[in-house]
């Protein structure tokens, strides 16, 4: 008996696929495709935003009060700008000093002594033969002229020195020298006028003729006393103004700087010196009296001011000072004449004070 194999084929089960997830995903994609994101909001710039606010304020009359930004509250934004020029004036012009004779300052000691003849010898007619000739002893005396010292100084804080601009030391030193020049010229002028011989009359500016005649007579008196004419004329501000504005019969300035070919001199209104027929007339703001002289009669000696400086450790300062001296030398008092009503006796008494 043979085995018969009977193949029994089972029918395959039907395939079942779950499409739900796919459908959901498709739905989501469709939803995204139909929905658009809103555009991003544009940000306004500063000027654009300010313009929008300004338009809104004008259209709706919404004027808002703004805070004031003033220089008074913003010193930190306004740094100072410094100039190298220091404002301030001191008249340090030496009016009389450079217009007189000069003698060297003594290398030692404080004074200069000039021998002065008090009695001259005698020369006269011979007389008869074998008689004594004229004779007179020469006598002399000594006239000392003493120095007057001038000084000044300051103690400057080191903190200020370190931080100052312009340099405070330079400003202080310059100021000290200016003060020295001013005070010494004033003192020299006063001492010279005091030692002078009074003319016995004020300078006459009635006309150019009266003025010229007077200074000519005085010049000859100075020549007689010293051997040289009085070719220097120191004038007070008032007298200087009278001289410069002298006019002729037609009202034209005699010393005009134009059309002055026939005058004794010419000067403009701001020049402080004029040559009047050989006599140098100049403005001296320190003068109390008009004074005529020559450089032989009136001289001076000076020890120029020196600057001294040292550090003051205790006070943390810098001591700065100057020291100088002048000697007034009225060698020939008869060659120095002041136009004053003061008598010679009064002048002598004033000089002794």
C-alpha positions in Angstrom: 0.0 0.0 0.0 1.5 3.3 -0.9 1.3 6.5 1.1 -0.5 9.2 -0.6 0.5 12.7 0.6 -2.3 15.0 0.4 -1.2 18.7 0.4 -3.7 20.9 2.0 -3.0 24.6 1.2 -4.3 27.1 3.7 -5.8 30.2 2.2 -3.7 33.3 3.2 -5.4 35.7 5.6 -6.2 39.1 4.1 -3.7 42.0 4.8 -5.0 44.8 6.9 -3.1 48.3 7.0 -3.9 51.1 9.5 -3.8 54.3 7.5 -5.0 56.5 10.3 -1.5 57.9 11.3 -0.8 58.7 7.7 -4.1 60.4 7.3 -3.4 62.4 10.4 0.0 63.5 9.1 -1.5 64.5 5.8 -4.1 66.5 7.5 -1.4 68.3 9.5 0.6 69.2 6.4 -2.5 70.5 4.7 -3.3 72.6 7.7 0.2 74.1 7.7 0.0 74.9 4.0 -3.2 76.7 4.4 -2.1 78.8 7.5 0.4 81.7 7.0 2.5 83.2 9.8 1.9 87.0 10.3 4.9 89.2 9.2 7.3 90.4 11.9 6.6 93.8 13.5 9.0 96.5 12.0 10.9 98.5 14.7 11.1 102.2 14.2 14.4 104.1 14.3 15.1 106.9 16.8 14.4 109.8 14.4 11.4 108.0 12.9 9.9 107.3 16.4 10.5 111.0 17.4 8.7 112.1 14.2 5.7 109.9 15.0 5.5 111.3 18.5 5.8 114.9 17.2 3.0 114.3 14.6 0.8 112.7 17.3 1.5 115.7 19.6 0.6 118.2 16.9 -2.5 116.3 15.6 -3.9 115.7 19.1 -2.4 118.8 20.7 -0.6 116.6 23.2 2.3 119.0 24.0 4.5 117.5 26.7 6.9 119.6 28.9 10.5 118.4 28.4 13.3 118.8 30.9 15.8 121.5 30.1 19.5 120.4 29.7 21.6 123.5 30.6 25.2 124.4 30.7 24.8 125.3 34.3 24.2 121.7 35.2 26.8 120.2 32.9 30.1 121.6 33.9 31.7 118.2 33.4 30.9 118.5 29.7 32.4 122.0 29.4 36.1 121.7 30.3 37.9 125.1 30.5 40.3 126.1 27.7 43.3 128.0 29.1 45.1 130.9 27.3 48.8 131.4 27.8 48.2 135.1 28.2 47.7 136.2 31.8 45.4 139.2 32.0 46.7 142.1 34.2 48.9 145.2 33.6 51.6 146.8 35.6 53.3 149.9 34.2 56.9 148.7 34.5 58.2 151.3 32.1 61.3 153.1 33.3 60.8 156.7 32.2 63.7 158.4 33.9 66.1 155.6 34.5 67.4 155.0 30.9 67.7 158.7 30.2 70.3 159.6 32.8 74.1 158.9 33.1 75.3 155.6 34.5 77.9 154.8 37.1 79.1 151.2 37.9 77.7 149.8 41.1 80.4 149.3 43.8 81.9 145.8 43.9 82.0 146.1 47.7 80.2 148.2 50.2 76.9 150.0 49.8 77.9 153.5 48.7 79.9 155.5 46.1 81.9 158.5 47.2 82.8 161.3 44.9 85.5 163.9 45.8 84.0 167.4 45.5 85.9 170.6 45.1 84.8 173.0 47.8 87.3 175.8 47.0 89.1 176.4 43.7 92.6 177.7 43.2 93.1 181.3 42.1 94.5 182.8 38.9 94.5 186.6 38.6 96.7 189.4 37.2 100.4 189.0 38.0 101.0 192.3 39.6 104.3 194.1 39.8 107.6 192.3 39.6 108.8 190.5 42.7 105.4 190.6 44.4 103.6 187.5 45.5 101.5 185.9 42.9 97.8 185.3 43.5 97.2 182.1 45.5 94.4 180.2 47.0 94.4 176.7 48.4 92.4 174.0 46.8 90.0 172.3 49.2 87.9 169.2 48.7 85.3 167.2 50.5 83.7 163.8 49.9 80.1 163.3 49.0 78.8 159.7 49.5 75.8 158.3 47.7 74.3 155.3 49.4 72.4 152.4 47.8 68.7 151.8 48.6 67.8 148.1 48.5 64.5 146.8 47.2 63.1 143.3 47.7 59.9 141.2 47.4 58.9 137.6 47.4 56.2 134.9 47.9 55.8 131.5 49.4 54.0 129.3 46.7 52.3 126.0 47.6 53.9 123.0 46.0 50.5 121.7 45.1 49.8 124.8 43.1 53.2 124.6 41.4 52.6 121.0 40.4 49.2 121.7 38.8 49.3 125.2 37.5 49.2 126.2 33.9 50.7 128.7 33.0 53.4 128.1 35.5 52.6 130.0 38.7 56.3 130.5 39.5 56.9 132.2 36.1 53.9 134.5 36.7 55.0 135.4 40.2 58.6 136.1 39.2 57.6 138.2 36.2 55.2 140.2 38.4 58.0 140.8 41.0 60.3 142.1 38.4 57.6 144.4 37.0 56.9 145.7 40.5 60.7 146.3 41.0 61.0 148.3 37.8 58.0 150.4 38.8 59.0 151.2 42.3 62.7 152.0 41.6 61.8 154.4 38.7 59.4 156.2 41.0 61.9 156.4 43.8 64.7 157.6 41.4 62.4 160.3 40.0 61.4 161.6 43.4 65.0 161.6 44.7 66.2 163.4 41.6 63.5 166.1 41.8 64.2 166.6 45.5 67.9 167.1 45.0 67.4 169.5 42.0 67.7 173.3 42.1 64.4 175.1 41.7 64.1 177.4 38.7 61.6 179.6 40.7 58.9 179.4 38.1 56.6 176.8 36.5 57.1 175.9 32.9 55.3 178.4 30.7 53.2 176.8 27.9 51.4 180.1 27.0 52.9 179.8 23.5 55.7 177.9 21.8 57.9 181.1 22.1 57.5 181.3 25.9 58.2 177.6 26.3 61.3 177.6 24.0 62.7 180.7 25.6 62.4 179.3 29.1 64.0 175.9 28.4 66.8 177.7 26.5 67.6 180.0 29.5 67.6 177.0 31.8 69.8 175.0 29.4 72.4 177.8 29.5 72.2 177.9 33.3 72.9 174.1 33.4 75.8 174.6 30.9 77.3 177.3 33.2 77.1 174.8 36.2 78.4 171.7 34.4 80.0 172.6 31.1 77.2 170.8 29.1 73.8 172.0 28.1 70.6 170.9 29.7 69.4 168.6 26.9 67.0 166.4 28.9 63.5 167.5 29.9 61.3 165.3 32.1 57.7 166.3 31.9 54.7 165.5 34.0 51.6 164.1 32.2 49.9 167.4 32.4 52.9 169.3 30.9 53.4 166.7 28.3 49.9 167.2 27.1 50.4 170.9 26.9 53.6 170.6 24.9 52.1 168.1 22.3 49.0 170.3 21.8 50.8 173.6 21.4 49.3 175.4 18.3 50.4 178.3 16.1 48.3 181.4 15.3 46.3 179.4 12.8 45.4 176.7 15.3 47.8 174.1 13.8 49.8 171.9 16.0 53.4 173.2 16.2 54.9 169.7 16.7 52.6 168.0 14.3 53.9 164.9 12.6 52.8 166.2 9.3 53.8 169.4 7.5 56.4 170.0 10.2 59.4 170.8 8.0 59.9 174.3 9.6 59.3 173.3 13.2 61.8 172.4 15.9 60.4 168.9 16.2 57.4 166.6 15.4 55.6 164.0 17.4 52.3 162.1 17.1 49.9 162.0 20.0 51.0 158.6 21.4 54.8 158.9 21.1 56.2 159.6 24.6 59.2 161.5 23.4 60.1 164.4 21.1 63.3 166.3 20.2 62.6 170.0 20.6 65.5 171.9 19.0 68.1 169.5 20.4 66.4 169.1 23.8 64.9 165.6 24.4 61.5 166.1 26.0 59.8 163.0 27.3 56.7 161.9 29.3 57.4 160.8 32.8 54.2 159.5 34.5 56.1 159.3 37.8 57.2 163.0 37.7 55.8 165.4 40.2 57.6 168.4 38.8 59.0 169.2 35.3 62.8 168.7 35.4 65.6 169.8 33.0 69.1 168.3 33.3 71.9 166.5 31.5 73.4 163.1 31.8 76.6 164.6 33.4 74.5 166.0 36.3 72.1 163.2 37.0 73.4 159.6 37.1 72.5 156.3 38.7 74.0 153.0 39.6 72.1 149.8 39.9 72.7 146.3 41.2 70.2 144.4 38.9 67.7 142.4 40.9 68.7 138.8 41.4 66.2 136.0 41.8 66.5 133.7 44.9 64.6 130.5 45.4 64.4 127.8 48.0 62.1 124.9 49.1 60.2 125.4 52.3 59.8 121.8 53.5 57.9 122.6 56.6 55.2 124.5 54.7 55.5 122.4 51.5 56.1 125.6 49.5 58.6 127.2 47.2 60.0 130.5 48.4 60.7 132.9 45.5 62.1 136.4 45.8 64.1 139.1 44.2 66.7 141.6 45.6 68.2 144.6 43.9 69.5 148.1 44.7 69.9 151.5 43.1 72.0 154.6 43.9 70.7 158.0 42.9 73.6 160.3 41.9 72.8 164.0 41.6 76.5 164.8 40.9 75.8 168.4 39.9 72.7 169.7 41.7 73.1 173.0 39.8 72.8 171.0 36.6 69.4 169.6 37.6 66.6 172.2 37.5 63.0 171.7 38.5 60.3 174.2 37.2 58.7 175.0 40.5 57.8 178.0 42.6 59.5 176.3 45.5 62.6 178.2 46.7 66.0 176.7 47.0 65.7 176.8 50.8 62.4 174.9 50.7 63.9 172.4 48.3 66.9 171.9 50.6 64.6 171.4 53.6 62.5 168.9 51.7 65.6 166.9 50.7 66.6 166.5 54.4 63.3 164.9 55.4 
